[in-house]
């Protein structure tokens, strides 16, 4: 049976296919929790959108080790347009935090080739547009979680673990979920 990912490419079989239901159930649970937590508000609709985007991006990143522009760029545009339409005075803040979040990952990418990818940078821009100043929480949670995951890989694989590739979108997704509930 052929499975297509969100990008239209053939998905790898076996273990990655097993991740989809797990991520789907986790996302559904987070969406329900966000709706209960935020109530019937515009923030709740935004949370559902954000959680949906990061869930799809997480699946693609885990399967293909890339974050597709066809998902992140339109999502960023939608978030910016809606945020600015709801509160035009926030436009400079939203743009500043979007660019700052992207720059936070872009600069190290220039120095340490092979670590972060441009997809991670663009996902950070999306999250900056979605969360404004709360993107600091998103990034802090993501970096901390990735650090502990990297430590676990090092403990399990020794120095050979240093060459292991890790998808970063799941960590940014975790940061986004945390920020929705505490931000």
BELPE-V83724 format. One line per field, one symbol per residue. burial: + if it has 24 or more other ideal C-beta (glycine too) atoms within 12 Angstrom, else -. A space follows every 50 residues. Layout:
BEGIN
burial->???
END
This chain:
BEGIN
burial->----++----+----+--++--+---+--++--+--------+-++++++ ++++++++++++++++++--++--++--++-++----------+--++++ ++-+++---------++-++++++++++++++-++++++++++-++---- ---------------++++++++++++++++-+
END
